[in-house]
């Protein structure tokens, strides 16, 4: 019996760091800002860092670090990177028996371009992680109280199967959908959101999903679709939680960021841990801020994860208030 099973992507990550990567505001980019370097030039890298990533593996490592018994359901290629991911998870104490091997697609790969301030652009090859099917799941082995679901590259056939299985087995779901899921819009997400115990998106994603600009307005839409705990993260500004009645704001600790990759995974999985261990959203928010704060201070999505439950003194450093 697992405490929680993480389902989603497993990737090999390479981080490229350079002072020559520049952020330029322009309406030509869909986010309004482009990460750029000189065309036709040879760009010098200040550093390079290799790691494993993906929402499923990142979250599972948080669960393992906090003393839970996690497993991962994902898919890797039959290659050296897939083997590395399996070794990393096994070394962390994560059950890997439900990770499938794809002989037709390579392990998912991300190239992360990091600017000096820690912001980044991710070039993604989804590979094996985007080729899930219901046949890849050994459903009889998925015995747990919780599912932690990250991006499945918009595969609603698999998502619907997971949700039906969880409902039948009375499992709780924490859902951090990826961009391909969110593109489907409210109508397609509504049924899944209704069953999610935790629904977690960042502010940019919440704005696109709801069509609203203000946090209260975003929650006004999301709370109608999702009756559980709803999270909206806002990077260096902190995060917001709604329990359907009130909206709580938790301030970031203000640490200098050298890397933001994996911070969302660290936040969401730590919040979920707080509910598993103590059924306490306040405790979960404190764990989440401390865990994500560790990640942004080190390169890689796993290197800065907390290795143990923080002390009460550390937990008390986190400030939580009610949004008026």
N, C-alpha and C positions, 0 to 999 in steps of 0.2 A: 504493500500500500504506500503510495507516494503522498506527500503533503500537498504537492502542486506539480502540474505538468505544463511546461512552456511549449507552445506550438508556434512555429514561424520560421524565420530565415536563419541560416548559419553561413557565415561568410569569412573569407580571408580578406583582411584589410591591409592596405599600405598607406601610410600617412606621408605626404610630401610637404615640407615646411620651407617657405621662402619669403624673404622680405620683398621680393620682386612681384609677389602676388598682390594686386591692388584692388580695392573695392571702389567701383565707379557707379554713381547713380545715373540711371538712364531708363526711360520708358520702354526701351527695346527689350528689357529683361522683364519676365513676368512677375518677379518679386520687387522690381523697381531698382535693384542693385545687382551689378555684375561683378564677379571675381575675375580679374583680367591679368594678362601678362602680354608683353610685347610680341606681336606677330613676327614670325620668322627669326626670332632671336634664340640664343641659347640661355636658358634661365638657370641660374645657379640655385641649388638647394642648400639651405642651411642645415637641414637634418632630414633623416628618413627613418621611419619606424614601422615595423611589421607587427601585426597582431591578428587575433581572430575576433569576429564580431557577429552582428545579426541579432535581431530582437530576442529570438528564442535562447541563444547561448548566453547573451549578456544578462538577461533576467534570471536565468537558471543559476548563474554564478553568484548573483546577489542572494538568491534563496539559500544556496549552499553555504555561503559565508555567514549567514545569519542562523545557521543550525538546522534548517529545514531539510527534508528529503525530496529533492526535485528530480524530475526527469525531463528530457527534451524529445519532442517529436519534430523532426525536420528531415531534410534531404540534402546529401552532399554528393559530389562526383566521385568517381573511382580514380582519385588522383592524390598527389602528395598533400594538397591543401585540405582535402576532406579527411585524410588520415590525421593531419595535425589538429583539426577541430575536435576529432574524437579523443585524441590524447589529452588535450587541454581540459576538456570537460570531465573525462575520467579522473584526471589528477585532482580536480576540484571536488570530487565526490558526487558528480551528477550522473544519474543513470542514462546510459546512451543506447540501451537495447532497442529503443523505438526510432532510431535514426536510420533512414533508408539510404541505400547507395544507388545512384543513377549512373548507368553505364553509357547513357547517350548524351548527357550534358555535364559540363565541367562544374566544379564547386563555385558557388556565387563569389564574386570578387568586387571589392570596392576600392577605388583610388580616391583618397581624401586630400584635397588641396587646402592647406591650412595657412591663413594669414597670421601676421604677428599677434593680433589681438585675440586669436583663438577661434574666430569664426571660420567656417569651412564650406566648401562645395564638394559634393560627393558624386563621383562618376561610378555608376552601378552596372555591373553585369549580373543579372539575377540567376542565370544558370539553373542548376538543379533545384534550388529553393523555390523557383517559380513553376515547378512541374510536379506539384503535389497531386495526388488523386486519393480518393477514399480507400483505394486498394493498398496504399502505402501505410495505412494505419492498422496496427494489430489491436483492434478495439477491445478484445478480451483482456489485454494487458494494461489498459488505460484506467487503472483503479486509483482514484484520487478524490479529494474533496474539492479541489480547485483546478480550473484551467486558466492559464495566463496566455492570452492570444495576441500575437503581434501580426505583422503584415503577412498575408498569404497571396500577395500579388493579384488581388481582386478575384480570387477563386471562390465565388459564392457557392458553388456546388459543394465544396469541402466545408466551407463555413456553416452552411445549413445543416450538414451532416453532424458536425461537431456540436452545434447548438441543440439539435434533436437528441443526441446521445447524452449531453449534459442534463437536459431537462428530464429525460427518462431516469437517469442515475442520481438526480437531485444534487448535481455539482454546481458550484458557484463559478461564474466567469468574470474575469477581469480582462477588458478588451482595450487594446491600444491599436486601432486600425491604421493601416498604411495608406499612402496616397491613392493607390489603385482602388481600395475599398471606398474611400471618402469621395472619389470622383463619381461614384454611383448615385450619390445624393440621398436626401432624407427619405424618400419614398422606399428605396431599397434597403436602407439601413434600419428603418424604424422597427421592424420585427426583431432584429438582432439586438438593438439597443434596449428594447423593452425587457429583454431577459438578462442583460448584463448587470452584474452586481456592482461593478466598477467600470466606468467609461472614461477614457483618458485620451485627450488630444492637446496639441499646443494651440496657442492663440491664433496663429495664422490659419491652422486647420479649422478651428472653431468658427472663425470669421467666414471661411468659404462654405462650411456646412450650414451655417445659420443665416448667412447674408446680413449679419449684424456687425456693428463696429464696437459697441460697448460691452464690457464684461457682463453686466446685469442683463442686457438684452440677449446675449449669447446663451446665458443660463436659462433665461426665460423660454427659449426654444428647446434647448437640450433637455431640461428637466421634464418637459412634457413628453419627450420621446424615451427618456431613460429615467426610471424611478429610483435608481440606486444612488451610489456615490458618483458624482461627476467631477472630473478634474480638468482644469485648463492650465497648462504650464506656460510661462512667459519668460523663459530664458533668465537673463541676469536680473530681471525685475521680480522674480519669485514665481508663485503659483496661486491658484484659486481652487477651492473645493466647495461644492454645494451638496447638501444632504437633502435637497428638495424644499427646504424651508429657509435656511440662512445660507449666506455665502461667506466663506472664510478666506482670508488672505494670509499667506505665509511668505515672509520676506526672505530673499536670498541672503546668504551670509557675506556677499561682497568680495569673495576671494578672487584674485586675478586669474583669469581663464587662459590656459595655453591650448586647450582643446575642448570643444563642446560635443564631440561625437560620443554617443552613448549616455549622455546626461539624462535624456528622456527615459531611456530604459532603466537607468539607475533609480530615477525618481519613482516611476510607476511600480517597479517591482518592490521597492522598499516600502511604499505606501501599502501595497497588498500584503507584505509581510506583517506590517503593524496590525492589520485586521485579522490575519491568521493567528498571530501569537496572542493578541490581547483583545481583539474585536473592538479596537479603539482608534477612531479616525485621527484624533489629536496625536497620539503616539505614532501613527502611520505617517502623518505629515512631517513630524520631526525626523523620523528615520529617513524619509524621502529627501528632505533638504540636505541632511548631512551626507547621505550617500552620493547624491548628484554633485555636491560641492567637492567631494573627494575626486570624482571622475574628471571634472574640468581642470584640476590642477596637475594632472599627469597625462601623458600621451597614451592613446589607446582607450578602448571602451571598457576595459576590465581592470586595468592597472591601478586605478585610483579607488576602486570599490572598497567600502569598509570591510575589514576582515572579521569583525565581530560586532556584537550589539554595543552601541555607544553607552557611555556612562550617563548617569542622571545629570551631571554637570554639563556634559556635551549636549544632551537633549534640551536642557534649559536655555542654551544659547539661541535656540530657534524661537522667533517671535511670531505668534499667530494672533490675528485680530479679526473682528467681524467687519465685513465690508458694508459701509453705510450707504 
